[in-house]
Amino acid sequence: MDPALSLPGPSAPSLKPPSLWKNPAFVRLWFAKTISGMGSVITGLAVPITAVELLGATPAQMAGLAFAGMVPDIVFGLLAGVWVDRVRRRPLLIAADLGRAAILLVIPVAAFLGLLSMPLLWIVAFGSAALTLVFTLASVAVLPAIVRHDQLVDANTKLQMSESVLTLAGPGLAGLFVQLVTAPRAILADVGSFLASAWALGSVGSVEPKQERRSSGSHFEDLRREIGEGLHELVRTPLLRTLAISMGVIVAGANVQVAVQMIFLLRGLELSPLTLGVLTGGNG
């Protein structure tokens, strides 16, 4: 045997990608998603508490509140996905943050003026959910413009880990905050979180290329065609169709359960917001 065959050749130079924490654009996106996510956890607890304790909401009204938060995902999910795929994402991210800050500010202002009502909460829940849908889609779509292709998995993992931590620890902290300052005032913290997120996103995606037109037709025609293709694929593929129906049923049932559960825990068991938040985090 030729000894040369058993000797290792020269090692290739290490091409390990730099840490994502040294990428300012990614750090800003991570900060924006984390801070706005914590604010959303506060609102997710504060809005139902406001409905139950300040407005004396009935089970039907609470179910309506849950439904208002589900409608955007069900009705506009496909349309939003196609739209986000055709435009630059950074302006969408900033606009979604500023829009959510503005619409949530309505609740503490209305409470201060004595104008708070369930229909107003339904409108806020619907608008906030719609803008959150846009923000979520755009934050995923902007990643390829700010991180290297071989870092996409790592970037998504870091963002998902932060979201998991918020799911577990966030509700308890949110419950404590609501208990200290009352639910409507706690929503002001979410308003601040969205403003901070919008500020952080100021330089995210600055190198994002301009989205090119995919056909010579009008934007409306292109959107209609792509949505039609997506619906056709959803209907004709058994697995996708089954998953869509299953997820719809699960999400609808979970939201209605949580809505009615809030009344039982707050009125029936007279739990404090802190205890309610801890229980919510444990269930998450």
C-alpha positions as CSV (number, residue, x, y, z in Angstrom):
1,M,0.0,0.0,0.0
2,D,1.3,3.4,-1.0
3,P,2.0,5.3,2.3
4,A,0.9,8.5,0.5
5,L,-2.6,7.1,0.4
6,S,-2.8,6.8,4.2
7,L,-1.6,10.3,4.9
8,P,-4.2,13.1,5.3
9,G,-4.0,15.9,2.8
10,P,-3.7,19.5,3.7
11,S,-6.8,20.7,5.7
12,A,-9.1,23.2,4.1
13,P,-9.2,26.6,5.7
14,S,-12.1,27.1,8.1
15,L,-14.9,29.0,6.6
16,K,-17.0,29.2,9.8
17,P,-19.6,32.0,9.3
18,P,-19.3,34.9,11.8
19,S,-21.7,35.0,14.8
20,L,-25.1,36.3,14.1
21,W,-24.8,38.5,17.2
22,K,-22.1,40.4,15.2
23,N,-24.7,41.2,12.5
24,P,-26.3,44.5,13.4
25,A,-29.3,44.0,11.2
26,F,-30.1,40.6,12.7
27,V,-29.6,41.9,16.2
28,R,-32.1,44.7,15.5
29,L,-34.6,42.2,14.1
30,W,-34.2,39.9,17.0
31,F,-34.6,42.8,19.5
32,A,-37.7,44.0,17.6
33,K,-39.4,40.6,17.6
34,T,-38.5,40.0,21.2
35,I,-39.6,43.4,22.6
36,S,-42.8,43.5,20.6
37,G,-43.5,39.8,21.5
38,M,-43.3,40.6,25.2
39,G,-45.6,43.5,24.7
40,S,-48.1,41.3,22.8
41,V,-48.0,38.8,25.8
42,I,-49.0,41.7,28.1
43,T,-51.9,42.7,25.8
44,G,-53.0,39.1,25.3
45,L,-53.6,39.0,29.0
46,A,-54.7,42.6,29.6
47,V,-57.4,42.8,26.9
48,P,-59.4,39.8,28.2
49,I,-59.0,41.0,31.8
50,T,-60.3,44.4,30.7
51,A,-63.3,42.8,29.1
52,V,-64.1,40.6,32.1
53,E,-63.4,42.9,35.0
54,L,-64.2,46.4,33.6
55,L,-66.9,45.6,31.1
56,G,-68.5,42.5,32.7
57,A,-68.3,40.6,29.4
58,T,-70.6,37.6,28.9
59,P,-69.3,34.3,27.5
60,A,-70.8,35.2,24.1
61,Q,-69.0,38.5,24.1
62,M,-65.7,36.8,25.1
63,A,-66.1,34.3,22.3
64,G,-66.7,37.3,19.9
65,L,-63.4,38.8,21.2
66,A,-61.6,35.5,20.5
67,F,-63.2,35.3,17.0
68,A,-62.2,38.8,16.1
69,G,-58.6,37.9,16.8
70,M,-58.9,34.8,14.6
71,V,-60.5,36.3,11.5
72,P,-57.4,37.9,9.9
73,D,-55.5,34.6,9.9
74,I,-58.4,32.7,8.4
75,V,-59.6,35.3,5.9
76,F,-56.4,37.2,5.0
77,G,-53.6,34.7,5.6
78,L,-53.2,33.7,1.9
79,L,-53.6,37.2,0.6
80,A,-51.1,38.6,3.1
81,G,-48.6,35.9,2.2
82,V,-48.8,36.7,-1.5
83,W,-48.6,40.5,-0.9
84,V,-45.6,40.3,1.5
85,D,-43.8,38.2,-1.1
86,R,-44.1,41.0,-3.7
87,V,-43.0,44.1,-1.8
88,R,-40.1,45.2,0.4
89,R,-40.4,43.9,3.9
90,R,-38.8,46.6,6.0
91,P,-41.5,49.2,5.4
92,L,-44.1,46.6,6.2
93,L,-42.5,45.7,9.5
94,I,-42.3,49.3,10.6
95,A,-45.8,50.1,9.4
96,A,-47.2,47.1,11.2
97,D,-45.5,48.1,14.4
98,L,-46.7,51.7,14.2
99,G,-50.2,50.6,13.3
100,R,-50.4,48.2,16.3
101,A,-49.1,50.9,18.6
102,A,-51.8,53.3,17.4
103,I,-54.7,50.9,17.5
104,L,-53.8,49.6,21.0
105,L,-53.5,53.1,22.3
106,V,-57.2,53.4,21.8
107,I,-57.9,51.1,24.8
108,P,-56.3,53.1,27.6
109,V,-57.5,56.4,26.0
110,A,-61.1,55.1,25.8
111,A,-60.9,53.8,29.4
112,F,-59.7,57.2,30.6
113,L,-62.6,58.9,28.8
114,G,-65.2,56.3,29.9
115,L,-65.8,55.2,26.3
116,L,-64.6,51.6,26.5
117,S,-67.0,49.0,25.1
118,M,-66.9,45.4,23.8
119,P,-67.4,46.5,20.2
120,L,-64.3,48.7,20.6
121,L,-62.3,45.8,22.0
122,W,-63.5,43.6,19.0
123,I,-62.3,46.2,16.6
124,V,-58.9,46.5,18.3
125,A,-58.5,42.8,18.5
126,F,-59.2,42.4,14.8
127,G,-56.9,45.3,13.7
128,S,-54.1,44.1,16.0
129,A,-54.3,40.5,14.7
130,A,-54.3,41.7,11.1
131,L,-51.2,43.8,11.6
132,T,-49.5,41.0,13.6
133,L,-50.1,38.6,10.7
134,V,-48.3,41.0,8.3
135,F,-45.5,41.6,10.8
136,T,-45.0,37.8,11.3
137,L,-44.9,37.1,7.6
138,A,-42.6,40.0,6.8
139,S,-40.2,39.2,9.6
140,V,-39.6,35.7,8.2
141,A,-39.4,36.9,4.6
142,V,-36.8,39.6,5.4
143,L,-34.3,37.1,6.9
144,P,-32.6,36.1,3.6
145,A,-31.8,39.8,3.0
146,I,-30.0,40.3,6.3
147,V,-28.2,37.0,7.0
148,R,-26.2,34.6,4.9
149,H,-27.9,31.6,3.3
150,D,-25.9,29.2,5.5
151,Q,-27.1,31.1,8.6
152,L,-30.8,30.9,8.0
153,V,-31.4,27.9,10.1
154,D,-29.4,29.4,13.0
155,A,-31.2,32.7,12.7
156,N,-34.7,31.0,12.7
157,T,-33.6,28.9,15.7
158,K,-32.5,32.0,17.7
159,L,-35.8,33.7,16.9
160,Q,-37.8,30.7,17.8
161,M,-35.9,30.2,21.1
162,S,-36.8,33.7,22.1
163,E,-40.4,33.1,21.3
164,S,-40.4,29.9,23.3
165,V,-39.0,31.8,26.3
166,L,-41.7,34.4,26.0
167,T,-44.4,31.8,25.8
168,L,-43.2,30.2,29.1
169,A,-42.1,33.2,31.2
170,G,-43.9,36.1,29.6
171,P,-47.5,35.5,30.9
172,G,-46.3,35.4,34.5
173,L,-44.4,38.7,34.1
174,A,-47.4,40.1,32.2
175,G,-49.8,39.1,35.0
176,L,-47.6,40.8,37.6
177,F,-47.5,44.0,35.5
178,V,-51.2,44.0,35.0
179,Q,-51.8,43.4,38.7
180,L,-49.5,46.4,39.6
181,V,-50.8,49.0,37.1
182,T,-54.3,47.7,36.0
183,A,-55.0,46.1,32.6
184,P,-55.7,49.2,30.5
185,R,-52.5,50.9,31.7
186,A,-50.5,47.8,31.1
187,I,-51.5,48.0,27.4
188,L,-49.5,51.2,27.3
189,A,-46.4,49.0,27.8
190,D,-47.3,47.2,24.6
191,V,-47.7,50.5,22.8
192,G,-44.2,51.4,23.9
193,S,-42.8,48.0,22.8
194,F,-44.1,48.4,19.3
195,L,-42.6,51.9,19.1
196,A,-39.3,50.5,20.3
197,S,-39.6,47.7,17.7
198,A,-40.2,50.2,14.9
199,W,-37.2,52.2,16.0
200,A,-35.0,49.1,16.0
201,L,-36.2,48.1,12.6
202,G,-35.1,51.4,11.1
203,S,-32.0,49.8,9.5
204,V,-33.1,46.2,9.0
205,G,-33.3,45.2,5.4
206,S,-31.5,48.3,4.1
207,V,-29.8,46.0,1.6
208,E,-33.0,44.3,0.7
209,P,-33.3,44.2,-3.1
210,K,-36.3,45.8,-4.8
211,Q,-38.9,43.2,-5.5
212,E,-39.2,42.6,-9.3
213,R,-42.5,42.3,-11.1
214,R,-43.2,38.6,-12.0
215,S,-45.4,39.3,-15.0
216,S,-46.5,42.1,-17.2
217,G,-50.0,42.1,-15.8
218,S,-51.4,44.5,-13.2
219,H,-50.7,44.0,-9.5
220,F,-54.3,43.1,-8.9
221,E,-54.2,40.5,-11.7
222,D,-51.0,39.0,-10.4
223,L,-52.3,38.9,-6.8
224,R,-55.5,37.2,-8.0
225,R,-53.6,34.7,-10.1
226,E,-51.2,33.7,-7.3
227,I,-54.0,33.5,-4.7
228,G,-56.0,31.3,-7.1
229,E,-53.0,29.0,-7.6
230,G,-52.5,28.8,-3.8
231,L,-56.2,27.9,-3.2
232,H,-56.1,25.3,-6.0
233,E,-53.0,23.7,-4.5
234,L,-54.7,23.7,-1.1
235,V,-57.9,22.1,-2.3
236,R,-56.3,19.5,-4.6
237,T,-53.7,18.3,-2.1
238,P,-55.2,16.0,0.5
239,L,-52.5,16.5,3.1
240,L,-52.6,20.3,2.9
241,R,-56.4,20.3,3.0
242,T,-56.5,18.1,6.0
243,L,-53.8,20.1,7.8
244,A,-55.6,23.4,7.1
245,I,-59.0,22.1,8.4
246,S,-57.3,20.5,11.5
247,M,-55.4,23.7,12.4
248,G,-58.6,25.8,11.9
249,V,-60.6,23.6,14.2
250,I,-57.8,23.5,16.8
251,V,-57.2,27.2,16.8
252,A,-60.9,28.0,16.9
253,G,-61.5,25.6,19.8
254,A,-58.5,26.8,21.8
255,N,-59.4,30.5,21.4
256,V,-63.0,29.9,22.5
257,Q,-61.9,27.8,25.4
258,V,-59.5,30.4,26.6
259,A,-62.1,33.1,26.3
260,V,-64.7,31.3,28.4
261,Q,-61.9,30.1,30.8
262,M,-61.0,33.7,31.5
263,I,-64.5,34.3,33.0
264,F,-64.3,31.2,35.1
265,L,-60.9,31.9,36.5
266,L,-61.4,35.6,37.1
267,R,-65.0,35.5,38.4
268,G,-65.5,32.0,39.6
269,L,-62.2,31.4,41.3
270,E,-61.3,35.1,41.7
271,L,-57.7,34.6,40.7
272,S,-55.4,37.5,40.6
273,P,-53.8,38.6,37.3
274,L,-50.5,37.3,38.5
275,T,-51.8,33.8,39.3
276,L,-53.7,33.9,36.0
277,G,-50.5,34.7,34.1
278,V,-48.5,32.0,35.8
279,L,-51.2,29.4,34.9
280,T,-51.2,30.7,31.3
281,G,-47.5,30.3,31.1
282,G,-47.6,26.8,32.5
283,N,-50.2,25.8,29.9
284,G,-48.1,27.3,27.1
